[in-house]
Each structure stands twice: as C-alpha cells, then as structure tokens.
Amino acid sequence: MIEKKKEGRYQRIFVQLEDLLKKTADPLARMATICAVLHHKMDHYFWTGFYLLKDNQLIVGPYQGPVACQELEKDRGVCWAAVHQKKPVLVEDVHKFPGHISCDSRSQSEITLPVFDQSGNITAVFDVDSDHLNAFSITDQNHLEKILDLIYSSPKNSGS
C-alpha cells in the first residue's frame, strides 16, 4: 500500500476507533474492537491480534485471521522481542528473524508492539502479520502506537 494512502486510512480509522471505544472502558473489549476494525480495513493485514502477557507467558487474546498459536514459546520470536525491548519490532522478512515462531507458513512480514497500561506495565503485545514481504513501515508503527494508546485511555462521553 502506498504510504500516503496508508496514512490517510489510519487517520480515518483512529477517528472511528475513538468513537467506538467510548462505549466501554474494558481493555479486552477495546482490543477486540481494534482487531476487527484494523483487520478488515487494512489490505496488507493477514493476521491481526493480541497476545496477553499473563504470568510471564504470552497467551493469545482477541484476534482476526487464521487460527493462531495459543501460547508463544517463552523468549522466542517477534512478540517476545517487543516485550524484552519494550518497543515496536518491524520485521521485513520473518524467515530472516532469528527464532521466529511460525503460526502460519503464509506469514512473510510482521510488526509487533507492546501494549502499556496507565502504570507503564506491558499487558499485551499487538501482533500483525502480512502475507507480503516488507509490508510494514514506520507509518504503521506510528499510527498503531497511537491506536494502542486508546486501550487504557478514559472513555470520553461514555454511552452508559
């Protein structure tokens, strides 16, 4: 996807998600909504989801796409790299990433981002795979970080 087109789409998605996420403050419900919207609006997304950090394990949470790995092997792969580095990880070619965990052989590139709560603790990792090489860029990273900040923000004008 052309970067300018991607930029505009992310901006529209952010506005849509801001409105949708006003309806609940529940992080899991917000994660599910974020997955659904992004997965169906971004052409280069093949698998879109969250791995929840529970008891020092990454367990699959809300996602869209083919069947996922239910639990990721400890300290291996792109998701754990995001946890350990405490920052997003962009991978142009997953086959060249040391220790990559292949939940689906069609995945070619990936971006993972840690999800931080209000106290700065990592609670999850947002993981997006593409079936194309080099599908993700700094544009994806910047907009996804902004979108993920909505998970733990206070709902404005709650619909209750």
Secondary structure, DSSP 8 states (H G I E B T S, - for coil): --HHHHHHHHHHHHHHHHHHGGG---HHHHHHHHHHHHHHH-TT-SEEEEEEEETTEEEEEEEESS---SEE-TT-HHHHHHHHHTS-EEES-GGGSTT---SSTT--EEEEEEEE-TTS-EEEEEEEEESSTT---HHHHHHHHHHHTTTTS--SS---
